[in-house]
Amino acid sequence: MKKQDFIKAVATKASLSQDAVSKALTSMIGVITSELKAWNEVNITGFGAFKVSKRAARNWVNPRTWASIKIPAMKSPVFRAWKTLKESIR
C-alpha cells in the first residue's frame, strides 16, 4: 500500500477529507521524526514504539574485492510492534 492509497483508505473509514488526513499524517510523521532526532521514544498505545538505536562502528569486507571498509557509527530508527498489534495480525 502506498501513501496515497493509505490516505484514501483512512479518509473513507473515518469519513474525513483526503486533504485533512494527508495533513494529519504529514504532521504525525514530522512529530515522530523530531522526537527521534531528540533521542526520545514515541509510544502509540496498542500499535508500537518508535525509538533510536545506536549502531557501533564496524569493519566490513567487500566479498568481491576483499577490500576492507570502515562503516562509521550511526543512529538508526527502530519500530517495535506491541503485543496487541502482533496478536491482531496472527
Secondary structure, DSSP 8 states (H G I E B T S, - for coil): --HHHHHHHHHHHHT--HHHHHHHHHHHHHHHHHHHHTT--EEETTTEEEEEEEE--EEEE-TTT--EEEE--EEEEEEEE-HHHHHHH-
